[in-house]
Amino acid sequence: MASAKAKIYKEQTFGHLKGLDGISDAQIDEHLKLYAGYVKNVNTLNEELAEMRGRGKPSGTNPEFAELMRRLGFEYNGMILHEYYFENLRHAADPTPPAASGIAQALNGSWGSVDKWKEDFQAVGGMRGIGWVILFQDPATDRLTNHWVTLHQDGVPTGFKPLLVMDVWEHAFMRDYRATEKAKYIEAFFRNVDWQRVERRLREEAAVRPAAA
Ligand SMILES: [Fe+2]
């Protein structure tokens, strides 16, 4: 069959996530299983699309082709954002980035202070609905801005570099907290941020996540 070879993504392992403060190992284990589903779905979708293309010309009026294409953004970003999220957590983390770090200075430059940025980031996390809160850097201006991403794909500013990614889907915290306790989870998230990782993302030219390492 003359189908293009689809890129196979590999499920990443995040062995450093044991013993977080306020996010249990059981919560992380369950969340990693959900993440693995996204990797599998990306690979399956790509295989199905390659097979369809191998069978004939792609057609936008073919409902099967169109539905697979529409699902790509959801599954890809579900995989990608989880990789950023798990990678920017660690146990025994510092509560804030060191004052002299590049990320602290960049946050001061864009927000006036780290505290003002954090207050805003947490406020975004308090929004109703499921999705993500992401601190992005615009490579054209170097400005750091907070964004709300609905589901996994709606609201991502194209080409911006993710620096800090927080999952606020209920599956990210409901083993440890009640549905009404999202604020507690957000506080816990901030007790486990790997600021060195965030700093590295700021320094690197391109957005680099574990799959590309
Ligand atoms: Fe998640």
Residues whose N, C-alpha, C, O or C-beta is under 5 A from the ligand:
A	BS01	LIG	D167 W169 A172
